């Protein structure tokens, strides 16, 4: 198996951490913690370098212990924030210096792993966002529906993916590609936080789980940069299994949202059984009851949209959230609590979003109501 030729010194050096600071502060320059770090940037980077560097360990008599080194770096505490849209989740954020460390690792390791991913793995990858994923699935649906026979869509839904990733399995995957022990030890610290648990017991919702019941050996913090990278690395194991061992050609994944197209329903049921076994035995994950097999001529729900050969429609729940937000912004504008520039920026962002969907009537409805309110207010 091919391994990456990467060393700890490639990551823990002044130039790379300086670049990490630049990336971590992008579009966030005026936050208090960013300003505090940037006021003493050079000292802060040198402090991180010292804490990340592995030094020899000595015994009580002052003799160096052969082959043993230690670093003083420890991941800080997470700030937690609960959100409810589009569904209940707990978002976690680290202090700024820890985010710089994550960027230092991400900007070196992610390009190496990205080259190993399959073409139709989307999400948290450069140039492979939601629009590209939807367009690709629609092209496949058009192709199979022109074939003259009935194809079927297998939609895989992994139960609480980010909360159920097994740390030991993830470290095993990483160690097969990375041989530098110091890099692996740092990654272990990022994955296994000493003071914050990320994992959920099976069948428990995050908003209903008691703090003492969270698991330390499972899960990844939603909102972390490295979690995005680890999420793709973990499920790349499934990608490779489906493509090379099961021989599935029409396979697309957006993080944990997975679609498979196949021309035989009974064979597809067998594929589903194989995937279920692989997930349970190799990755310690489970599929939930949203997993389904349907004819390919029916609309497919994927990446927040309903997709068919003829259209890509915004989900009803997304439309409702958008209208609630527009209504709220207009009320603020009419009460003179925000200016026209803020209102216009919000509306333009929604216009840009809608253009990626088959939604002519929706766009006209919003424009008509928006224009009417502006005329009445002028």
Secondary structure as GFF3:
##gff-version 3
##sequence-region A 1 378
A	DSSP	alpha_helix	8	11	.	.	.	ID=ss1
A	DSSP	alpha_helix	14	24	.	.	.	ID=ss2
A	DSSP	alpha_helix	32	39	.	.	.	ID=ss3
A	DSSP	alpha_helix	41	52	.	.	.	ID=ss4
A	DSSP	beta_strand	55	58	.	.	.	ID=ss5
A	DSSP	beta_strand	64	70	.	.	.	ID=ss6
A	DSSP	beta_strand	79	83	.	.	.	ID=ss7
A	DSSP	beta_strand	89	93	.	.	.	ID=ss8
A	DSSP	alpha_helix	96	114	.	.	.	ID=ss9
A	DSSP	beta_strand	121	122	.	.	.	ID=ss10
A	DSSP	alpha_helix	130	145	.	.	.	ID=ss11
A	DSSP	beta_strand	152	157	.	.	.	ID=ss12
A	DSSP	alpha_helix	161	164	.	.	.	ID=ss13
A	DSSP	alpha_helix	167	177	.	.	.	ID=ss14
A	DSSP	alpha_helix	181	191	.	.	.	ID=ss15
A	DSSP	three_ten_helix	206	208	.	.	.	ID=ss16
A	DSSP	three_ten_helix	211	213	.	.	.	ID=ss17
A	DSSP	alpha_helix	225	240	.	.	.	ID=ss18
A	DSSP	pi_helix	241	245	.	.	.	ID=ss19
A	DSSP	beta_strand	251	254	.	.	.	ID=ss20
A	DSSP	beta_strand	257	262	.	.	.	ID=ss21
A	DSSP	alpha_helix	265	278	.	.	.	ID=ss22
A	DSSP	pi_helix	279	283	.	.	.	ID=ss23
A	DSSP	beta_strand	292	295	.	.	.	ID=ss24
A	DSSP	beta_strand	300	302	.	.	.	ID=ss25
A	DSSP	beta_strand	305	307	.	.	.	ID=ss26
A	DSSP	beta_strand	312	314	.	.	.	ID=ss27
A	DSSP	alpha_helix	316	334	.	.	.	ID=ss28
A	DSSP	alpha_helix	340	354	.	.	.	ID=ss29
A	DSSP	alpha_helix	360	377	.	.	.	ID=ss30
###
